[in-house]
Amino acid sequence: MSLVKLDMTMSLDGYSTGEGGDLSRVQAWLIGENGPTGSSAEVVGEFFASTGAWVMGRRTFDTGEEPWGAEPPFAKPCFVVTHETRDRLVKGATSFDFVPGVELAVAQAKEAADGRDVTVIGGADIAQQCLSAGILDQIDIHLAPLLLGAGTRLFDRLNIKPTDLGIVRVTDSPDVTHLRFTVNR
Protein backbone atom coordinates (compact mmCIF):
# COMPACT_ATOMS: atom_id res chain seq x y z
CA MET A 1 0.00 0.00 0.00
CA SER A 2 1.43 3.36 -0.97
CA LEU A 3 1.54 6.17 1.58
CA VAL A 4 1.60 9.95 1.47
CA LYS A 5 4.44 10.87 3.83
CA LEU A 6 5.53 14.23 5.18
CA ASP A 7 9.28 14.39 5.75
CA MET A 8 10.50 17.48 7.64
CA THR A 9 13.32 18.61 9.90
CA MET A 10 12.70 20.95 12.82
CA SER A 11 14.46 22.34 15.86
CA LEU A 12 13.42 21.34 19.37
CA ASP A 13 11.48 24.61 19.67
CA GLY A 14 9.50 23.84 16.51
CA TYR A 15 11.22 25.84 13.75
CA SER A 16 11.76 24.34 10.30
CA THR A 17 14.02 27.25 9.33
CA GLY A 18 15.93 29.91 11.19
CA GLU A 19 15.52 33.63 10.67
CA GLY A 20 15.45 34.66 7.03
CA GLY A 21 14.75 31.09 5.90
CA ASP A 22 18.18 29.79 6.93
CA LEU A 23 18.26 25.98 6.77
CA SER A 24 21.90 25.43 7.60
CA ARG A 25 21.62 24.80 11.34
CA VAL A 26 18.40 22.80 11.44
CA GLN A 27 19.41 20.62 8.49
CA ALA A 28 23.12 20.30 9.28
CA TRP A 29 22.66 16.54 9.84
CA LEU A 30 21.46 16.20 6.23
CA ILE A 31 23.26 18.89 4.22
CA GLY A 32 26.41 19.26 6.28
CA GLU A 33 29.91 18.52 5.10
CA ASN A 34 29.67 14.76 5.75
CA GLY A 35 25.96 14.34 4.96
CA PRO A 36 23.92 11.85 6.96
CA THR A 37 25.90 9.13 8.74
CA GLY A 38 25.08 5.99 10.75
CA SER A 39 21.39 5.53 11.53
CA SER A 40 20.60 8.84 9.79
CA ALA A 41 22.05 7.50 6.54
CA GLU A 42 19.81 4.43 6.92
CA VAL A 43 16.72 6.61 7.47
CA VAL A 44 17.51 8.76 4.42
CA GLY A 45 18.24 5.69 2.30
CA GLU A 46 14.92 4.17 3.35
CA PHE A 47 12.81 7.16 2.36
CA PHE A 48 14.61 7.52 -0.99
CA ALA A 49 14.11 3.79 -1.68
CA SER A 50 10.40 3.80 -0.80
CA THR A 51 9.53 7.03 -2.65
CA GLY A 52 8.05 6.84 -6.13
CA ALA A 53 7.34 10.58 -6.48
CA TRP A 54 7.99 13.78 -4.54
CA VAL A 55 5.88 16.85 -3.72
CA MET A 56 7.53 20.12 -2.69
CA GLY A 57 6.69 23.77 -2.35
CA ARG A 58 7.84 26.41 -4.80
CA ARG A 59 10.28 28.00 -2.32
CA THR A 60 11.97 24.65 -1.78
CA PHE A 61 12.33 24.25 -5.53
CA ASP A 62 13.62 27.82 -6.00
CA THR A 63 16.11 27.44 -3.14
CA GLY A 64 17.33 24.03 -4.28
CA GLU A 65 17.41 24.33 -8.06
CA GLU A 66 20.86 25.93 -8.31
CA PRO A 67 22.62 23.80 -5.64
CA TRP A 68 21.09 20.61 -7.09
CA GLY A 69 22.66 21.41 -10.45
CA ALA A 70 22.12 19.18 -13.48
CA GLU A 71 21.49 16.04 -11.36
CA PRO A 72 19.03 16.71 -8.52
CA PRO A 73 19.09 13.99 -5.85
CA PHE A 74 15.49 12.84 -6.40
CA ALA A 75 15.79 10.78 -9.62
CA LYS A 76 12.00 10.52 -9.73
CA PRO A 77 9.07 12.75 -10.68
CA CYS A 78 8.70 15.86 -8.51
CA PHE A 79 5.53 17.94 -8.30
CA VAL A 80 6.06 21.55 -7.26
CA VAL A 81 3.07 23.30 -5.66
CA THR A 82 2.88 26.82 -7.08
CA HIS A 83 0.50 29.53 -8.25
CA GLU A 84 2.76 30.30 -11.23
CA THR A 85 2.46 28.24 -14.39
CA ARG A 86 5.67 26.87 -15.82
CA ASP A 87 6.57 24.18 -18.32
CA ARG A 88 7.90 20.84 -17.12
CA LEU A 89 11.61 20.92 -16.31
CA VAL A 90 13.79 17.82 -16.67
CA LYS A 91 17.22 17.66 -15.04
CA GLY A 92 18.93 14.32 -15.34
CA ALA A 93 16.62 11.58 -14.02
CA THR A 94 14.37 14.09 -12.23
CA SER A 95 11.34 15.79 -13.77
CA PHE A 96 9.64 18.80 -12.18
CA ASP A 97 5.97 19.50 -12.90
CA PHE A 98 4.48 22.73 -11.57
CA VAL A 99 1.00 22.21 -10.14
CA PRO A 100 -1.59 24.68 -8.72
CA GLY A 101 -2.50 23.22 -5.33
CA VAL A 102 -1.28 20.60 -2.91
CA GLU A 103 -4.17 18.18 -3.38
CA LEU A 104 -3.72 18.13 -7.16
CA ALA A 105 0.05 17.77 -6.75
CA VAL A 106 -0.40 14.78 -4.43
CA ALA A 107 -2.97 13.19 -6.78
CA GLN A 108 -0.58 13.53 -9.73
CA ALA A 109 2.32 12.27 -7.63
CA LYS A 110 0.32 9.19 -6.59
CA GLU A 111 -0.32 8.40 -10.23
CA ALA A 112 3.34 8.88 -11.14
CA ALA A 113 4.61 6.91 -8.11
CA ASP A 114 3.46 3.62 -9.64
CA GLY A 115 2.31 2.11 -6.33
CA ARG A 116 5.22 3.46 -4.28
CA ASP A 117 5.05 6.19 -1.64
CA VAL A 118 4.67 9.92 -2.22
CA THR A 119 7.02 11.95 -0.04
CA VAL A 120 6.24 15.60 0.71
CA ILE A 121 9.31 17.70 1.48
CA GLY A 122 10.08 21.37 1.86
CA GLY A 123 9.04 24.02 4.28
CA ALA A 124 6.37 24.75 6.81
CA ASP A 125 3.84 26.08 4.28
CA ILE A 126 3.61 22.82 2.30
CA ALA A 127 3.46 20.82 5.55
CA GLN A 128 0.62 22.98 6.86
CA GLN A 129 -1.28 22.66 3.56
CA CYS A 130 -1.01 18.85 3.66
CA LEU A 131 -2.11 18.66 7.29
CA SER A 132 -5.05 21.02 6.69
CA ALA A 133 -6.13 18.99 3.63
CA GLY A 134 -6.00 15.74 5.65
CA ILE A 135 -3.99 13.93 2.97
CA LEU A 136 -1.12 12.52 5.04
CA ASP A 137 -0.73 8.91 6.12
CA GLN A 138 2.63 9.30 7.85
CA ILE A 139 4.72 12.08 9.35
CA ASP A 140 8.50 11.79 9.67
CA ILE A 141 10.10 14.49 11.80
CA HIS A 142 13.86 14.81 12.11
CA LEU A 143 14.29 16.64 15.41
CA ALA A 144 17.50 18.66 15.51
CA PRO A 145 19.00 19.15 18.99
CA LEU A 146 19.00 22.93 18.97
CA LEU A 147 16.85 25.89 19.94
CA LEU A 148 16.56 28.51 17.20
CA GLY A 149 14.31 30.98 19.03
CA ALA A 150 13.02 32.47 15.77
CA GLY A 151 12.28 31.53 12.19
CA THR A 152 9.38 29.65 10.62
CA ARG A 153 7.45 27.30 12.88
CA LEU A 154 6.59 23.99 11.26
CA PHE A 155 3.15 23.58 12.83
CA ASP A 156 1.79 27.15 12.95
CA ARG A 157 -1.53 28.10 11.31
CA LEU A 158 -2.99 24.61 11.20
CA ASN A 159 -6.62 24.42 10.23
CA ILE A 160 -7.29 20.93 11.58
CA LYS A 161 -9.32 19.03 14.12
CA PRO A 162 -7.34 17.38 16.92
CA THR A 163 -5.59 14.43 15.29
CA ASP A 164 -4.16 11.40 17.06
CA LEU A 165 -0.84 10.13 15.81
CA GLY A 166 0.56 6.66 16.33
CA ILE A 167 4.24 6.37 17.23
CA VAL A 168 5.88 4.00 14.76
CA ARG A 169 9.51 4.46 15.71
CA VAL A 170 12.14 6.67 17.26
CA THR A 171 15.68 6.44 15.87
CA ASP A 172 18.52 8.22 17.62
CA SER A 173 21.71 9.44 16.05
CA PRO A 174 24.35 11.87 17.35
CA ASP A 175 23.06 14.78 15.22
CA VAL A 176 19.27 14.30 15.08
CA THR A 177 16.42 12.16 16.41
CA HIS A 178 14.16 10.63 13.76
CA LEU A 179 10.48 10.33 14.73
CA ARG A 180 7.90 8.45 12.65
CA PHE A 181 4.15 8.73 13.24
CA THR A 182 1.09 7.37 11.50
CA VAL A 183 -1.86 9.70 11.08
CA ASN A 184 -4.89 8.06 12.67
CA ARG A 185 -8.11 8.90 10.87
C-alpha angles and dihedrals in degrees: 000000000000120000136205104228131189112212115190141153121218140170121249089260092055105261121139091190136018125237114314092017094292110169099176100096100038093045098037090115089060107031100028126117095277098033119215116339136186115353090358090060089052092051092049092046090051096053092046090050095048096044119097096174138006134223121200140164123256094250090055090051093046092048094045103039097084098041091046090057121181094334112047113196096243102077089188137077114297124198115205116204108222144142091222120084116230135163120256113279121209121196115174110306093344125090123194120205118186112222132184104232140013097249092053091045091052092046091052091044091052090054092048094044092072095218095320127110127285112224120202114206136169134066140340095276095061090044091052092048091052093047092047091049091051093228101129126104097177138020122205114191122186103203112207115208097238141091113228098180092204141031132078117336114223097217104036122124097021115170097199143117116246105287127200117221126201118222108234100172147336118212120189127207131165093258105035143005115233115215124189123193135176118222108236113213 
